[in-house]
């Protein structure tokens, strides 16, 4: 299993992981296809262009990333893969 697949499994798992580090999440999002649009302080804003919709994530990158933001990533991935 690749590093990407392991990270995806960790993100998609419930209950939500509370030990995901910012660098791990950044690498995963880029490999998944999200594009870093800009950074505002500790907030990283990513976009994922889909067929007729753009998915946006606004994640404060603190160590570790708070579970509520991992939940948002999981929700976006579920929606993207459901299209």
N, CA, C and O atoms as a CHARMM CRD file, in Angstrom:
* protein
*
  332
    1    1 UNK  N      0.85100  -1.17900   0.00000 PROA 1      0.00000
    2    1 UNK  CA     0.00000   0.00000   0.00000 PROA 1      0.00000
    3    1 UNK  C      0.89600   1.24100   0.00000 PROA 1      0.00000
    4    1 UNK  O      1.84000   1.33300   0.78500 PROA 1      0.00000
    5    2 UNK  N      0.59500   2.18300  -0.87700 PROA 2      0.00000
    6    2 UNK  CA     1.41000   3.39600  -0.98800 PROA 2      0.00000
    7    2 UNK  C      1.14100   4.34400   0.18500 PROA 2      0.00000
    8    2 UNK  O      0.16600   4.19300   0.92200 PROA 2      0.00000
    9    3 UNK  N      2.02300   5.31200   0.33000 PROA 3      0.00000
   10    3 UNK  CA     1.86100   6.33600   1.36400 PROA 3      0.00000
   11    3 UNK  C      0.55300   7.09100   1.16000 PROA 3      0.00000
   12    3 UNK  O     -0.15300   7.39600   2.12200 PROA 3      0.00000
   13    4 UNK  N      0.23200   7.39500  -0.10800 PROA 4      0.00000
   14    4 UNK  CA    -1.00800   8.09100  -0.43300 PROA 4      0.00000
   15    4 UNK  C     -2.21300   7.27500   0.02400 PROA 4      0.00000
   16    4 UNK  O     -3.12600   7.81300   0.65100 PROA 4      0.00000
   17    5 UNK  N     -2.22000   5.98300  -0.28600 PROA 5      0.00000
   18    5 UNK  CA    -3.34600   5.12500   0.08900 PROA 5      0.00000
   19    5 UNK  C     -3.47100   5.00700   1.60400 PROA 5      0.00000
   20    5 UNK  O     -4.58000   4.99400   2.13800 PROA 5      0.00000
   21    6 UNK  N     -2.33100   4.91900   2.30000 PROA 6      0.00000
   22    6 UNK  CA    -2.36500   4.85100   3.76300 PROA 6      0.00000
   23    6 UNK  C     -2.95300   6.12700   4.36300 PROA 6      0.00000
   24    6 UNK  O     -3.74700   6.08000   5.30200 PROA 6      0.00000
   25    7 UNK  N     -2.54700   7.26700   3.80400 PROA 7      0.00000
   26    7 UNK  CA    -3.06800   8.53700   4.31300 PROA 7      0.00000
   27    7 UNK  C     -4.56300   8.66000   4.01500 PROA 7      0.00000
   28    7 UNK  O     -5.32400   9.14100   4.85600 PROA 7      0.00000
   29    8 UNK  N     -4.98500   8.23300   2.83300 PROA 8      0.00000
   30    8 UNK  CA    -6.40800   8.30100   2.50500 PROA 8      0.00000
   31    8 UNK  C     -7.20400   7.42700   3.47000 PROA 8      0.00000
   32    8 UNK  O     -8.27200   7.82500   3.93500 PROA 8      0.00000
   33    9 UNK  N     -6.69200   6.25200   3.76600 PROA 9      0.00000
   34    9 UNK  CA    -7.35900   5.35300   4.71000 PROA 9      0.00000
   35    9 UNK  C     -7.46600   6.01100   6.09100 PROA 9      0.00000
   36    9 UNK  O     -8.49900   5.91300   6.75300 PROA 9      0.00000
   37   10 UNK  N     -6.40100   6.67500   6.51100 PROA 10     0.00000
   38   10 UNK  CA    -6.37900   7.34800   7.81400 PROA 10     0.00000
   39   10 UNK  C     -7.39700   8.50000   7.84600 PROA 10     0.00000
   40   10 UNK  O     -8.07000   8.70500   8.85600 PROA 10     0.00000
   41   11 UNK  N     -7.50500   9.24300   6.74900 PROA 11     0.00000
   42   11 UNK  CA    -8.44700  10.36300   6.67400 PROA 11     0.00000
   43   11 UNK  C     -9.88900   9.86800   6.63400 PROA 11     0.00000
   44   11 UNK  O    -10.76800  10.47800   7.24200 PROA 11     0.00000
   45   12 UNK  N    -10.13700   8.77800   5.93100 PROA 12     0.00000
   46   12 UNK  CA   -11.50100   8.28900   5.75600 PROA 12     0.00000
   47   12 UNK  C    -12.00600   7.49200   6.96400 PROA 12     0.00000
   48   12 UNK  O    -13.19700   7.19600   7.05300 PROA 12     0.00000
   49   13 UNK  N    -11.13000   7.15300   7.87000 PROA 13     0.00000
   50   13 UNK  CA   -11.49200   6.34900   9.04100 PROA 13     0.00000
   51   13 UNK  C    -12.33700   7.14700  10.02800 PROA 13     0.00000
   52   13 UNK  O    -12.12600   8.34500  10.22000 PROA 13     0.00000
   53   14 UNK  N    -13.29400   6.46700  10.64800 PROA 14     0.00000
   54   14 UNK  CA   -14.02400   7.05900  11.76800 PROA 14     0.00000
   55   14 UNK  C    -13.87200   6.11600  12.95700 PROA 14     0.00000
   56   14 UNK  O    -13.89300   4.90300  12.74800 PROA 14     0.00000
   57   15 UNK  N    -13.72300   6.58200  14.16400 PROA 15     0.00000
   58   15 UNK  CA   -13.68500   7.98900  14.51800 PROA 15     0.00000
   59   15 UNK  C    -12.46700   8.68900  13.90400 PROA 15     0.00000
   60   15 UNK  O    -11.47100   8.05200  13.56200 PROA 15     0.00000
   61   16 UNK  N    -12.57200   9.97600  13.77800 PROA 16     0.00000
   62   16 UNK  CA   -11.56500  10.78700  13.11100 PROA 16     0.00000
   63   16 UNK  C    -10.22400  10.74300  13.82800 PROA 16     0.00000
   64   16 UNK  O    -10.14600  10.84900  15.05200 PROA 16     0.00000
   65   17 UNK  N     -9.17600  10.58600  13.03500 PROA 17     0.00000
   66   17 UNK  CA    -7.80800  10.61800  13.56000 PROA 17     0.00000
   67   17 UNK  C     -7.50400  11.99300  14.12900 PROA 17     0.00000
   68   17 UNK  O     -7.92300  13.01400  13.58300 PROA 17     0.00000
   69   18 UNK  N     -6.77100  12.00300  15.22900 PROA 18     0.00000
   70   18 UNK  CA    -6.39600  13.29000  15.81300 PROA 18     0.00000
   71   18 UNK  C     -4.87600  13.46100  15.82400 PROA 18     0.00000
   72   18 UNK  O     -4.33300  14.24000  16.60700 PROA 18     0.00000
   73   19 UNK  N     -4.19400  12.71400  14.93400 PROA 19     0.00000
   74   19 UNK  CA    -2.74100  12.80500  14.90200 PROA 19     0.00000
   75   19 UNK  C     -2.19900  13.01600  13.48400 PROA 19     0.00000
   76   19 UNK  O     -1.10200  12.55600  13.16600 PROA 19     0.00000
   77   20 UNK  N     -2.95300  13.70000  12.64100 PROA 20     0.00000
   78   20 UNK  CA    -2.50200  13.98200  11.28300 PROA 20     0.00000
   79   20 UNK  C     -1.77600  15.32200  11.29300 PROA 20     0.00000
   80   20 UNK  O     -2.32600  16.34600  11.69800 PROA 20     0.00000
   81   21 UNK  N     -0.53500  15.29000  10.83900 PROA 21     0.00000
   82   21 UNK  CA     0.29400  16.48500  10.82000 PROA 21     0.00000
   83   21 UNK  C      0.04900  17.29600   9.53800 PROA 21     0.00000
   84   21 UNK  O     -0.30800  16.73200   8.50400 PROA 21     0.00000
   85   22 UNK  N      0.24000  18.61600   9.61100 PROA 22     0.00000
   86   22 UNK  CA    -0.00500  19.47700   8.45800 PROA 22     0.00000
   87   22 UNK  C      0.72700  19.03300   7.18000 PROA 22     0.00000
   88   22 UNK  O      0.12300  19.02500   6.10700 PROA 22     0.00000
   89   23 UNK  N      1.99000  18.67200   7.27100 PROA 23     0.00000
   90   23 UNK  CA     2.73800  18.28200   6.07100 PROA 23     0.00000
   91   23 UNK  C      2.13800  17.04200   5.42100 PROA 23     0.00000
   92   23 UNK  O      2.07900  16.94500   4.19600 PROA 23     0.00000
   93   24 UNK  N      1.69200  16.09300   6.24200 PROA 24     0.00000
   94   24 UNK  CA     1.04300  14.88900   5.71200 PROA 24     0.00000
   95   24 UNK  C     -0.22600  15.26600   4.94600 PROA 24     0.00000
   96   24 UNK  O     -0.46200  14.77800   3.84200 PROA 24     0.00000
   97   25 UNK  N     -1.02600  16.12900   5.53600 PROA 25     0.00000
   98   25 UNK  CA    -2.28800  16.52200   4.90700 PROA 25     0.00000
   99   25 UNK  C     -2.04000  17.31900   3.62900 PROA 25     0.00000
  100   25 UNK  O     -2.70300  17.09500   2.61700 PROA 25     0.00000
  101   26 UNK  N     -1.08100  18.25300   3.67400 PROA 26     0.00000
  102   26 UNK  CA    -0.75300  19.05000   2.48200 PROA 26     0.00000
  103   26 UNK  C     -0.35100  18.13400   1.33000 PROA 26     0.00000
  104   26 UNK  O     -0.85200  18.27500   0.21400 PROA 26     0.00000
  105   27 UNK  N      0.55600  17.19300   1.60300 PROA 27     0.00000
  106   27 UNK  CA     1.01500  16.26400   0.56000 PROA 27     0.00000
  107   27 UNK  C     -0.13500  15.43800   0.00800 PROA 27     0.00000
  108   27 UNK  O     -0.23900  15.24100  -1.20300 PROA 27     0.00000
  109   28 UNK  N     -0.99000  14.95800   0.88600 PROA 28     0.00000
  110   28 UNK  CA    -2.13000  14.15500   0.45500 PROA 28     0.00000
  111   28 UNK  C     -3.05000  14.95700  -0.45900 PROA 28     0.00000
  112   28 UNK  O     -3.43100  14.48200  -1.52900 PROA 28     0.00000
  113   29 UNK  N     -3.40900  16.17000  -0.04100 PROA 29     0.00000
  114   29 UNK  CA    -4.34600  16.98200  -0.82200 PROA 29     0.00000
  115   29 UNK  C     -3.81200  17.26800  -2.21800 PROA 29     0.00000
  116   29 UNK  O     -4.55900  17.20400  -3.19500 PROA 29     0.00000
  117   30 UNK  N     -2.53400  17.58200  -2.31800 PROA 30     0.00000
  118   30 UNK  CA    -1.93700  17.85800  -3.62900 PROA 30     0.00000
  119   30 UNK  C     -1.94200  16.59500  -4.49200 PROA 30     0.00000
  120   30 UNK  O     -2.28000  16.65600  -5.67400 PROA 30     0.00000
  121   31 UNK  N     -1.57500  15.46400  -3.91700 PROA 31     0.00000
  122   31 UNK  CA    -1.58400  14.20300  -4.68100 PROA 31     0.00000
  123   31 UNK  C     -2.99300  13.80600  -5.08300 PROA 31     0.00000
  124   31 UNK  O     -3.19000  13.18100  -6.12600 PROA 31     0.00000
  125   32 UNK  N     -3.96900  14.16100  -4.26900 PROA 32     0.00000
  126   32 UNK  CA    -5.36400  13.84000  -4.58500 PROA 32     0.00000
  127   32 UNK  C     -5.87700  14.68400  -5.75400 PROA 32     0.00000
  128   32 UNK  O     -6.77200  14.26300  -6.48700 PROA 32     0.00000
  129   33 UNK  N     -5.30100  15.87800  -5.92300 PROA 33     0.00000
  130   33 UNK  CA    -5.71700  16.74000  -7.02100 PROA 33     0.00000
  131   33 UNK  C     -6.16800  18.12200  -6.59800 PROA 33     0.00000
  132   33 UNK  O     -6.56000  18.92900  -7.44100 PROA 33     0.00000
  133   34 UNK  N     -6.11900  18.40800  -5.30500 PROA 34     0.00000
  134   34 UNK  CA    -6.45000  19.74700  -4.83300 PROA 34     0.00000
  135   34 UNK  C     -5.31200  20.69500  -5.19700 PROA 34     0.00000
  136   34 UNK  O     -4.14800  20.29700  -5.24300 PROA 34     0.00000
  137   35 UNK  N     -5.65900  21.94200  -5.45300 PROA 35     0.00000
  138   35 UNK  CA    -4.67600  22.96100  -5.81100 PROA 35     0.00000
  139   35 UNK  C     -4.66900  24.00700  -4.70200 PROA 35     0.00000
  140   35 UNK  O     -5.71900  24.51600  -4.30800 PROA 35     0.00000
  141   36 UNK  N     -3.47700  24.32300  -4.20300 PROA 36     0.00000
  142   36 UNK  CA    -3.35500  25.36300  -3.18700 PROA 36     0.00000
  143   36 UNK  C     -3.56100  26.70800  -3.86500 PROA 36     0.00000
  144   36 UNK  O     -2.75800  27.11000  -4.70800 PROA 36     0.00000
  145   37 UNK  N     -4.63100  27.40500  -3.50400 PROA 37     0.00000
  146   37 UNK  CA    -4.94400  28.68900  -4.12300 PROA 37     0.00000
  147   37 UNK  C     -4.23200  29.83300  -3.42300 PROA 37     0.00000
  148   37 UNK  O     -3.65000  30.69800  -4.07800 PROA 37     0.00000
  149   38 UNK  N     -4.27400  29.84500  -2.10400 PROA 38     0.00000
  150   38 UNK  CA    -3.52300  30.84800  -1.36500 PROA 38     0.00000
  151   38 UNK  C     -3.46300  30.49300   0.11800 PROA 38     0.00000
  152   38 UNK  O     -4.16400  29.60800   0.60900 PROA 38     0.00000
  153   39 UNK  N     -2.59400  31.22600   0.80200 PROA 39     0.00000
  154   39 UNK  CA    -2.40900  31.03100   2.23600 PROA 39     0.00000
  155   39 UNK  C     -2.67800  32.36400   2.91000 PROA 39     0.00000
  156   39 UNK  O     -2.18600  33.40700   2.48100 PROA 39     0.00000
  157   40 UNK  N     -3.47000  32.31100   3.97300 PROA 40     0.00000
  158   40 UNK  CA    -3.76400  33.50100   4.75200 PROA 40     0.00000
  159   40 UNK  C     -3.42900  33.17600   6.20000 PROA 40     0.00000
  160   40 UNK  O     -4.24400  32.59200   6.91400 PROA 40     0.00000
  161   41 UNK  N     -2.24500  33.54900   6.62900 PROA 41     0.00000
  162   41 UNK  CA    -1.77800  33.18200   7.97000 PROA 41     0.00000
  163   41 UNK  C     -1.55100  31.67800   8.02800 PROA 41     0.00000
  164   41 UNK  O     -0.77300  31.12900   7.24700 PROA 41     0.00000
  165   42 UNK  N     -2.22900  31.01800   8.95200 PROA 42     0.00000
  166   42 UNK  CA    -2.08300  29.56400   9.05500 PROA 42     0.00000
  167   42 UNK  C     -3.13700  28.83400   8.21500 PROA 42     0.00000
  168   42 UNK  O     -3.12500  27.60500   8.14800 PROA 42     0.00000
  169   43 UNK  N     -4.04000  29.57300   7.58000 PROA 43     0.00000
  170   43 UNK  CA    -5.11500  28.97400   6.79100 PROA 43     0.00000
  171   43 UNK  C     -4.66100  28.72800   5.35400 PROA 43     0.00000
  172   43 UNK  O     -4.22900  29.64100   4.64900 PROA 43     0.00000
  173   44 UNK  N     -4.77100  27.47900   4.95000 PROA 44     0.00000
  174   44 UNK  CA    -4.43400  27.08300   3.58900 PROA 44     0.00000
  175   44 UNK  C     -5.74100  26.83700   2.84700 PROA 44     0.00000
  176   44 UNK  O     -6.58100  26.05900   3.30000 PROA 44     0.00000
  177   45 UNK  N     -5.91100  27.49600   1.71400 PROA 45     0.00000
  178   45 UNK  CA    -7.14300  27.37900   0.94600 PROA 45     0.00000
  179   45 UNK  C     -6.85400  26.55800  -0.30500 PROA 45     0.00000
  180   45 UNK  O     -6.05500  26.94700  -1.15800 PROA 45     0.00000
  181   46 UNK  N     -7.52600  25.41500  -0.38900 PROA 46     0.00000
  182   46 UNK  CA    -7.35700  24.49000  -1.51200 PROA 46     0.00000
  183   46 UNK  C     -8.64200  24.43700  -2.31800 PROA 46     0.00000
  184   46 UNK  O     -9.73900  24.58500  -1.78000 PROA 46     0.00000
  185   47 UNK  N     -8.48600  24.22200  -3.63500 PROA 47     0.00000
  186   47 UNK  CA    -9.63700  24.03000  -4.51000 PROA 47     0.00000
  187   47 UNK  C     -9.45900  22.75000  -5.29900 PROA 47     0.00000
  188   47 UNK  O     -8.34500  22.35700  -5.64500 PROA 47     0.00000
  189   48 UNK  N    -10.58400  22.11000  -5.57500 PROA 48     0.00000
  190   48 UNK  CA   -10.60300  20.90800  -6.41100 PROA 48     0.00000
  191   48 UNK  C    -11.65300  21.14500  -7.48200 PROA 48     0.00000
  192   48 UNK  O    -12.85000  21.11100  -7.19700 PROA 48     0.00000
  193   49 UNK  N    -11.21100  21.38800  -8.72500 PROA 49     0.00000
  194   49 UNK  CA   -12.18400  21.61000  -9.79400 PROA 49     0.00000
  195   49 UNK  C    -12.78000  20.28200 -10.25800 PROA 49     0.00000
  196   49 UNK  O    -12.05500  19.37600 -10.66900 PROA 49     0.00000
  197   50 UNK  N    -14.09000  20.17700 -10.19000 PROA 50     0.00000
  198   50 UNK  CA   -14.78800  18.97100 -10.65800 PROA 50     0.00000
  199   50 UNK  C    -15.58400  19.33800 -11.90900 PROA 50     0.00000
  200   50 UNK  O    -15.47300  20.45300 -12.41800 PROA 50     0.00000
  201   51 UNK  N    -16.37400  18.41000 -12.39300 PROA 51     0.00000
  202   51 UNK  CA   -17.12200  18.61200 -13.63700 PROA 51     0.00000
  203   51 UNK  C    -17.81900  19.95800 -13.71400 PROA 51     0.00000
  204   51 UNK  O    -17.48600  20.77500 -14.57300 PROA 51     0.00000
  205   52 UNK  N    -18.76800  20.20200 -12.84400 PROA 52     0.00000
  206   52 UNK  CA   -19.52500  21.45000 -12.90200 PROA 52     0.00000
  207   52 UNK  C    -19.51800  22.16300 -11.56200 PROA 52     0.00000
  208   52 UNK  O    -20.42400  22.93400 -11.24700 PROA 52     0.00000
  209   53 UNK  N    -18.48000  21.89500 -10.77600 PROA 53     0.00000
  210   53 UNK  CA   -18.44200  22.40800  -9.41300 PROA 53     0.00000
  211   53 UNK  C    -16.99200  22.51300  -8.94700 PROA 53     0.00000
  212   53 UNK  O    -16.13700  21.75500  -9.40400 PROA 53     0.00000
  213   54 UNK  N    -16.71600  23.43600  -8.05400 PROA 54     0.00000
  214   54 UNK  CA   -15.39000  23.54500  -7.44800 PROA 54     0.00000
  215   54 UNK  C    -15.53500  23.30700  -5.94900 PROA 54     0.00000
  216   54 UNK  O    -16.33200  23.96700  -5.28100 PROA 54     0.00000
  217   55 UNK  N    -14.76900  22.37300  -5.43500 PROA 55     0.00000
  218   55 UNK  CA   -14.76700  22.07700  -4.00500 PROA 55     0.00000
  219   55 UNK  C    -13.68100  22.92900  -3.35400 PROA 55     0.00000
  220   55 UNK  O    -12.56900  23.02600  -3.87300 PROA 55     0.00000
  221   56 UNK  N    -14.00200  23.54000  -2.22500 PROA 56     0.00000
  222   56 UNK  CA   -13.05200  24.42100  -1.54000 PROA 56     0.00000
  223   56 UNK  C    -12.85600  23.93600  -0.10600 PROA 56     0.00000
  224   56 UNK  O    -13.81400  23.61600   0.59700 PROA 56     0.00000
  225   57 UNK  N    -11.59400  23.89200   0.30800 PROA 57     0.00000
  226   57 UNK  CA   -11.24300  23.56900   1.68800 PROA 57     0.00000
  227   57 UNK  C    -10.43700  24.72800   2.26000 PROA 57     0.00000
  228   57 UNK  O     -9.50900  25.21800   1.61500 PROA 57     0.00000
  229   58 UNK  N    -10.78200  25.16400   3.45500 PROA 58     0.00000
  230   58 UNK  CA   -10.05600  26.21300   4.16400 PROA 58     0.00000
  231   58 UNK  C     -9.60100  25.58400   5.47900 PROA 58     0.00000
  232   58 UNK  O    -10.39300  25.41300   6.40500 PROA 58     0.00000
  233   59 UNK  N     -8.32400  25.24600   5.54500 PROA 59     0.00000
  234   59 UNK  CA    -7.82700  24.46700   6.68300 PROA 59     0.00000
  235   59 UNK  C     -6.71100  25.19400   7.40700 PROA 59     0.00000
  236   59 UNK  O     -5.68100  25.49600   6.80500 PROA 59     0.00000
  237   60 UNK  N     -6.89800  25.48600   8.71300 PROA 60     0.00000
  238   60 UNK  CA    -5.78800  26.02300   9.50300 PROA 60     0.00000
  239   60 UNK  C     -4.81000  24.88000   9.79100 PROA 60     0.00000
  240   60 UNK  O     -5.19100  23.85100  10.34800 PROA 60     0.00000
  241   61 UNK  N     -3.57700  25.07000   9.41200 PROA 61     0.00000
  242   61 UNK  CA    -2.57600  24.01200   9.53000 PROA 61     0.00000
  243   61 UNK  C     -1.80900  24.14000  10.85100 PROA 61     0.00000
  244   61 UNK  O     -0.69600  24.66300  10.90400 PROA 61     0.00000
  245   62 UNK  N     -2.44400  23.64800  11.90200 PROA 62     0.00000
  246   62 UNK  CA    -1.80600  23.59400  13.21400 PROA 62     0.00000
  247   62 UNK  C     -1.40800  22.15100  13.48400 PROA 62     0.00000
  248   62 UNK  O     -1.94700  21.23100  12.86900 PROA 62     0.00000
  249   63 UNK  N     -0.46400  21.94800  14.40200 PROA 63     0.00000
  250   63 UNK  CA     0.01400  20.59400  14.70500 PROA 63     0.00000
  251   63 UNK  C     -0.65400  20.07500  15.95700 PROA 63     0.00000
  252   63 UNK  O     -0.55300  20.70600  17.00900 PROA 63     0.00000
  253   64 UNK  N     -1.33300  18.94800  15.87800 PROA 64     0.00000
  254   64 UNK  CA    -1.83000  18.27200  14.67600 PROA 64     0.00000
  255   64 UNK  C     -3.05500  19.01700  14.13000 PROA 64     0.00000
  256   64 UNK  O     -3.60900  19.90200  14.78200 PROA 64     0.00000
  257   65 UNK  N     -3.45600  18.63200  12.92100 PROA 65     0.00000
  258   65 UNK  CA    -4.65800  19.23300  12.31500 PROA 65     0.00000
  259   65 UNK  C     -5.85800  18.76200  13.13600 PROA 65     0.00000
  260   65 UNK  O     -5.98400  17.57300  13.43300 PROA 65     0.00000
  261   66 UNK  N     -6.72300  19.68000  13.49600 PROA 66     0.00000
  262   66 UNK  CA    -7.87300  19.33800  14.33800 PROA 66     0.00000
  263   66 UNK  C     -8.82500  18.38800  13.60100 PROA 66     0.00000
  264   66 UNK  O     -9.03800  18.52100  12.39500 PROA 66     0.00000
  265   67 UNK  N     -9.38900  17.43800  14.33400 PROA 67     0.00000
  266   67 UNK  CA   -10.28900  16.44500  13.71600 PROA 67     0.00000
  267   67 UNK  C    -11.43700  17.05700  12.91800 PROA 67     0.00000
  268   67 UNK  O    -11.85400  16.47600  11.91600 PROA 67     0.00000
  269   68 UNK  N    -11.95600  18.20300  13.32600 PROA 68     0.00000
  270   68 UNK  CA   -13.06700  18.80100  12.59400 PROA 68     0.00000
  271   68 UNK  C    -12.66800  19.13300  11.14900 PROA 68     0.00000
  272   68 UNK  O    -13.50400  19.06600  10.24800 PROA 68     0.00000
  273   69 UNK  N    -11.40100  19.48800  10.92400 PROA 69     0.00000
  274   69 UNK  CA   -10.94000  19.79200   9.56800 PROA 69     0.00000
  275   69 UNK  C    -10.69800  18.51300   8.77300 PROA 69     0.00000
  276   69 UNK  O    -10.86900  18.49600   7.55400 PROA 69     0.00000
  277   70 UNK  N    -10.30300  17.45300   9.45400 PROA 70     0.00000
  278   70 UNK  CA   -10.16800  16.15400   8.78700 PROA 70     0.00000
  279   70 UNK  C    -11.56100  15.68100   8.36000 PROA 70     0.00000
  280   70 UNK  O    -11.72100  15.09900   7.28700 PROA 70     0.00000
  281   71 UNK  N    -12.56400  15.93300   9.20300 PROA 71     0.00000
  282   71 UNK  CA   -13.95100  15.60400   8.84300 PROA 71     0.00000
  283   71 UNK  C    -14.36000  16.33200   7.56100 PROA 71     0.00000
  284   71 UNK  O    -15.02300  15.75300   6.70000 PROA 71     0.00000
  285   72 UNK  N    -13.96600  17.59700   7.43700 PROA 72     0.00000
  286   72 UNK  CA   -14.29500  18.36000   6.23000 PROA 72     0.00000
  287   72 UNK  C    -13.62800  17.76300   4.99000 PROA 72     0.00000
  288   72 UNK  O    -14.23600  17.68000   3.92300 PROA 72     0.00000
  289   73 UNK  N    -12.37900  17.35100   5.14700 PROA 73     0.00000
  290   73 UNK  CA   -11.66500  16.71800   4.02800 PROA 73     0.00000
  291   73 UNK  C    -12.38700  15.42900   3.63900 PROA 73     0.00000
  292   73 UNK  O    -12.62100  15.18300   2.45500 PROA 73     0.00000
  293   74 UNK  N    -12.74000  14.60600   4.62900 PROA 74     0.00000
  294   74 UNK  CA   -13.44700  13.34900   4.36700 PROA 74     0.00000
  295   74 UNK  C    -14.74900  13.60500   3.60700 PROA 74     0.00000
  296   74 UNK  O    -15.06700  12.90800   2.64400 PROA 74     0.00000
  297   75 UNK  N    -15.50300  14.62600   4.06000 PROA 75     0.00000
  298   75 UNK  CA   -16.77100  14.95300   3.41400 PROA 75     0.00000
  299   75 UNK  C    -16.55200  15.36000   1.95700 PROA 75     0.00000
  300   75 UNK  O    -17.28800  14.92100   1.07300 PROA 75     0.00000
  301   76 UNK  N    -15.55300  16.18900   1.70500 PROA 76     0.00000
  302   76 UNK  CA   -15.26400  16.62800   0.33500 PROA 76     0.00000
  303   76 UNK  C    -14.86900  15.44200  -0.54800 PROA 76     0.00000
  304   76 UNK  O    -15.33500  15.33500  -1.68200 PROA 76     0.00000
  305   77 UNK  N    -14.02600  14.56600  -0.04300 PROA 77     0.00000
  306   77 UNK  CA   -13.59700  13.40100  -0.81900 PROA 77     0.00000
  307   77 UNK  C    -14.78900  12.50500  -1.13000 PROA 77     0.00000
  308   77 UNK  O    -14.91500  12.00000  -2.24500 PROA 77     0.00000
  309   78 UNK  N    -15.65700  12.30900  -0.15200 PROA 78     0.00000
  310   78 UNK  CA   -16.84700  11.49100  -0.36900 PROA 78     0.00000
  311   78 UNK  C    -17.71800  12.10600  -1.46500 PROA 78     0.00000
  312   78 UNK  O    -18.21900  11.38900  -2.33000 PROA 78     0.00000
  313   79 UNK  N    -17.90000  13.42900  -1.43500 PROA 79     0.00000
  314   79 UNK  CA   -18.68800  14.09400  -2.47100 PROA 79     0.00000
  315   79 UNK  C    -18.01500  14.00600  -3.84000 PROA 79     0.00000
  316   79 UNK  O    -18.68100  13.74700  -4.84200 PROA 79     0.00000
  317   80 UNK  N    -16.70800  14.22000  -3.88700 PROA 80     0.00000
  318   80 UNK  CA   -15.96700  14.15600  -5.15500 PROA 80     0.00000
  319   80 UNK  C    -16.08300  12.77800  -5.76400 PROA 80     0.00000
  320   80 UNK  O    -16.34400  12.64400  -6.95900 PROA 80     0.00000
  321   81 UNK  N    -15.89300  11.75600  -4.95600 PROA 81     0.00000
  322   81 UNK  CA   -15.93100  10.38100  -5.47300 PROA 81     0.00000
  323   81 UNK  C    -17.33800   9.91600  -5.78000 PROA 81     0.00000
  324   81 UNK  O    -17.53000   8.93800  -6.50200 PROA 81     0.00000
  325   82 UNK  N    -18.33500  10.62000  -5.23000 PROA 82     0.00000
  326   82 UNK  CA   -19.71900  10.27700  -5.50200 PROA 82     0.00000
  327   82 UNK  C    -20.24200  10.85200  -6.80900 PROA 82     0.00000
  328   82 UNK  O    -21.28900  10.43400  -7.30300 PROA 82     0.00000
  329   83 UNK  N    -19.51300  11.81000  -7.36800 PROA 83     0.00000
  330   83 UNK  CA   -19.96700  12.46500  -8.61300 PROA 83     0.00000
  331   83 UNK  C    -19.71300  11.59000  -9.82300 PROA 83     0.00000
  332   83 UNK  O    -20.03100  11.98100 -10.94600 PROA 83     0.00000
